[in-house]
Amino acid sequence: MLLEGKTALITGAGRGIGRAIALAFAEQGCDIAAVARTASELDETAAQVRGLGRRIISLTCDISEPDHVAGMARAAAKFLGKIDLLVNNAGYACFKPFMELTLEEWRRTLDVNLTGAFLVTRAVLPDMIARRAGHIINISSVSGLRPIMNQSVYCASKHGINGLTATLAMELKPHNIRVNAICPGGVSTRLSEEAMPGRDKSDWMTPEDVAHTALYLASMSARATTDIIYLRRFGSVPLGG
């Protein structure tokens, strides 16, 4: 198994991409700390992971709240013993013209997509640094690579994640910790359906497509790495095309 003996903390693991990553990792021998806001969704993820024969702890948490994150990270580390892999996947999307955005929508998007990743990463890093071992995978978006109409705050949050990823990759290299990001284009999830209810998604990627990429990163040789992997729908135009 590619991840035998490894452990992973995955945010936004109650559904969609986060659940798919939890299952892909568990299939390869990884024990899981699954984090989300909705307990019932976490219960479904946990049942599927246990069905694969792996250990899992379900942790409800608002990752934009520092105190919640600190307690969640302690519980995850106690259950797993160590955290080898952190996947910052939790996300929030609000798509509308800039002048129609409320301050609450702006803050909520940044709080979940960017500040949440900051808080969770900061909570798990001390132990990774002490052990000189760890891997952080940030789930970003094509919206972090180019501008998209009516996605100003979402683009801002994902450009921020990509900048954070690149900077942490430099800062954590001396501690033997790798940091990558995945930037998918259209993925058919409940989040994308709620944000773009009228959009035809028949040819969009699935959460499993992103999970396969996360597994590729998590199982890479220690001699190799990459910075950002951009995934696009097969029928879409290449970035810059």
C-alpha positions as CSV (number, residue, x, y, z in Angstrom):
1,M,0.0,0.0,0.0
2,L,1.2,3.5,-0.9
3,L,0.4,5.1,2.5
4,E,0.8,2.2,4.9
5,G,1.5,3.5,8.4
6,K,0.7,7.1,7.4
7,T,-1.8,9.4,9.0
8,A,-3.7,12.3,7.5
9,L,-5.7,15.2,8.8
10,I,-8.2,16.3,6.1
11,T,-10.5,19.4,6.4
12,G,-13.8,19.6,4.5
13,A,-13.9,15.8,4.7
14,G,-17.6,15.4,5.2
15,R,-18.4,15.3,1.5
16,G,-17.1,16.1,-2.0
17,I,-13.4,16.3,-2.6
18,G,-12.5,16.0,1.1
19,R,-14.4,12.7,1.5
20,A,-13.0,11.4,-1.8
21,I,-9.4,12.1,-0.6
22,A,-10.1,10.4,2.8
23,L,-11.3,7.3,1.0
24,A,-8.4,7.3,-1.5
25,F,-5.9,7.6,1.3
26,A,-7.6,5.0,3.5
27,E,-7.6,2.5,0.6
28,Q,-3.8,2.9,0.6
29,G,-3.4,2.2,4.3
30,C,-3.7,5.7,5.8
31,D,-5.5,6.4,9.1
32,I,-7.6,9.6,9.0
33,A,-8.7,12.6,11.1
34,A,-11.7,13.9,9.2
35,V,-12.7,17.5,9.9
36,A,-15.9,19.3,8.9
37,R,-18.7,21.4,10.3
38,T,-21.5,18.9,9.9
39,A,-21.4,15.9,12.1
40,S,-23.9,13.8,10.0
41,E,-21.7,14.1,6.9
42,L,-18.6,13.2,8.9
43,D,-20.4,10.1,10.2
44,E,-21.0,9.0,6.6
45,T,-17.3,9.5,5.8
46,A,-16.2,7.6,8.9
47,A,-18.4,4.6,8.1
48,Q,-16.9,4.3,4.7
49,V,-13.3,4.7,6.0
50,R,-13.9,2.0,8.6
51,G,-15.3,-0.2,5.9
52,L,-11.9,-0.1,4.3
53,G,-10.4,-1.3,7.6
54,R,-8.7,2.0,8.6
55,R,-9.0,4.0,11.8
56,I,-10.7,7.4,11.7
57,I,-11.7,10.2,14.1
58,S,-14.5,12.6,13.2
59,L,-14.0,16.1,14.4
60,T,-16.5,18.9,14.0
61,C,-14.8,22.2,13.7
62,D,-15.2,25.7,12.3
63,I,-11.7,26.2,10.9
64,S,-12.0,30.0,10.9
65,E,-12.1,29.9,14.7
66,P,-8.6,29.7,16.3
67,D,-9.8,28.1,19.5
68,H,-11.8,25.5,17.6
69,V,-8.8,24.7,15.5
70,A,-6.4,24.3,18.4
71,G,-8.7,21.8,20.2
72,M,-9.3,19.9,16.9
73,A,-5.6,19.6,16.2
74,R,-4.9,18.3,19.7
75,A,-7.6,15.7,19.4
76,A,-6.4,14.6,16.0
77,A,-2.8,14.3,17.1
78,K,-3.8,12.3,20.3
79,F,-5.9,9.9,18.3
80,L,-3.5,9.4,15.4
81,G,-0.2,9.7,17.4
82,K,1.2,11.9,14.7
83,I,0.1,13.8,11.6
84,D,2.1,12.9,8.5
85,L,-0.2,14.5,5.9
86,L,-2.3,17.7,6.2
87,V,-4.8,18.3,3.4
88,N,-6.3,21.8,3.6
89,N,-9.5,21.2,1.5
90,A,-12.4,23.0,3.3
91,G,-13.8,25.7,1.1
92,Y,-16.5,28.2,0.6
93,A,-17.7,29.8,-2.6
94,C,-19.6,33.0,-3.3
95,F,-19.9,33.9,-7.0
96,K,-21.4,37.3,-7.9
97,P,-20.3,40.7,-9.3
98,F,-17.9,42.5,-7.1
99,M,-20.3,45.4,-6.3
100,E,-23.0,42.9,-5.1
101,L,-20.7,41.3,-2.6
102,T,-21.4,42.0,1.1
103,L,-18.7,42.5,3.6
104,E,-19.9,39.3,5.4
105,E,-19.6,37.3,2.1
106,W,-16.1,38.7,1.6
107,R,-15.0,37.9,5.1
108,R,-16.5,34.4,5.1
109,T,-14.8,33.4,1.9
110,L,-11.4,34.6,3.1
111,D,-12.0,33.2,6.6
112,V,-12.7,29.6,5.3
113,N,-10.5,29.4,2.2
114,L,-7.4,31.3,3.4
115,T,-7.4,32.0,7.1
116,G,-8.7,28.5,7.9
117,A,-5.7,27.0,6.0
118,F,-3.4,29.3,7.9
119,L,-4.9,28.3,11.3
120,V,-4.9,24.6,10.7
121,T,-1.4,24.6,9.2
122,R,0.0,26.6,12.1
123,A,-1.6,24.1,14.5
124,V,0.0,21.0,13.0
125,L,3.4,22.4,12.0
126,P,5.2,22.4,15.4
127,D,5.1,18.6,15.6
128,M,6.0,18.2,11.9
129,I,9.0,20.5,12.4
130,A,10.1,18.7,15.6
131,R,9.9,15.3,13.7
132,R,11.5,16.8,10.5
133,A,8.7,15.1,8.6
134,G,5.5,16.1,7.1
135,H,3.6,17.0,3.9
136,I,1.0,19.7,3.3
137,I,-1.4,19.6,0.3
138,N,-3.6,22.6,-0.3
139,I,-6.7,22.2,-2.5
140,S,-6.8,25.4,-4.5
141,S,-8.5,26.2,-7.8
142,V,-7.9,27.4,-11.3
143,S,-9.4,30.6,-9.9
144,G,-6.0,30.9,-8.1
145,L,-4.2,31.0,-11.5
146,R,-6.3,33.3,-13.5
147,P,-9.2,35.9,-13.1
148,I,-12.7,34.7,-13.6
149,M,-15.7,36.9,-13.9
150,N,-17.9,37.2,-10.9
151,Q,-15.4,35.4,-8.7
152,S,-13.4,38.3,-7.3
153,V,-13.3,37.1,-3.6
154,Y,-13.0,33.4,-4.5
155,C,-10.1,34.3,-6.9
156,A,-8.5,36.4,-4.2
157,S,-8.7,33.6,-1.6
158,K,-7.3,31.0,-4.0
159,H,-4.5,33.3,-5.3
160,G,-3.7,33.7,-1.6
161,I,-3.6,29.9,-1.1
162,N,-1.2,29.5,-4.0
163,G,1.1,32.3,-2.6
164,L,1.0,30.7,0.8
165,T,1.8,27.3,-0.7
166,A,4.9,28.6,-2.6
167,T,6.2,30.6,0.4
168,L,5.7,27.6,2.8
169,A,7.5,25.3,0.4
170,M,10.6,27.6,0.7
171,E,10.3,28.1,4.5
172,L,9.7,24.5,5.4
173,K,12.2,22.9,3.0
174,P,15.0,23.0,5.7
175,H,12.6,21.1,8.0
176,N,12.1,18.3,5.4
177,I,8.4,19.3,4.9
178,R,6.9,19.4,1.5
179,V,4.1,21.7,0.5
180,N,2.0,21.4,-2.7
181,A,-1.2,22.7,-4.2
182,I,-3.8,21.2,-6.5
183,C,-5.7,23.7,-8.8
184,P,-8.7,22.0,-10.3
185,G,-11.0,23.5,-12.9
186,G,-14.7,22.5,-12.8
187,V,-15.4,19.7,-10.3
188,S,-19.0,18.5,-9.8
189,T,-19.7,18.9,-6.1
190,R,-22.4,20.3,-3.9
191,L,-20.4,23.5,-3.5
192,S,-20.1,24.0,-7.2
193,E,-23.8,23.2,-7.7
194,E,-24.8,25.8,-5.0
195,A,-22.5,28.4,-6.4
196,M,-23.4,27.8,-10.1
197,P,-26.8,26.1,-10.1
198,G,-27.6,26.8,-13.8
199,R,-24.3,25.6,-15.2
200,D,-24.1,22.4,-17.3
201,K,-21.7,20.1,-15.4
202,S,-22.1,17.0,-17.4
203,D,-18.4,17.0,-18.5
204,W,-17.0,18.3,-15.2
205,M,-14.4,16.3,-13.2
206,T,-15.4,14.3,-10.2
207,P,-14.1,14.5,-6.6
208,E,-12.3,11.2,-7.2
209,D,-10.3,12.9,-10.0
210,V,-8.9,15.3,-7.5
211,A,-8.4,12.6,-4.9
212,H,-6.2,10.6,-7.4
213,T,-4.0,13.6,-7.8
214,A,-3.8,14.1,-4.0
215,L,-2.8,10.5,-3.6
216,Y,-0.1,10.9,-6.3
217,L,1.4,13.9,-4.4
218,A,1.1,12.1,-1.0
219,S,3.0,9.0,-2.4
220,M,5.7,10.8,-4.3
221,S,9.3,9.8,-3.8
222,A,11.2,11.8,-1.2
223,R,13.6,12.7,-4.0
224,A,11.0,14.5,-6.0
225,T,8.3,17.2,-5.6
226,T,6.2,19.7,-7.5
227,D,4.7,23.0,-6.6
228,I,1.2,23.3,-8.2
229,I,-0.7,20.7,-10.2
230,Y,-3.4,22.2,-12.5
231,L,-6.2,19.9,-13.4
232,R,-8.7,20.9,-16.2
233,R,-11.7,19.3,-17.8
234,F,-10.6,17.4,-20.9
235,G,-12.9,19.4,-23.0
236,S,-11.7,22.8,-21.7
237,V,-9.2,25.2,-23.2
238,P,-5.6,24.8,-21.8
239,L,-4.5,27.5,-19.4
240,G,-3.4,30.5,-21.4
241,G,-5.0,29.2,-24.6
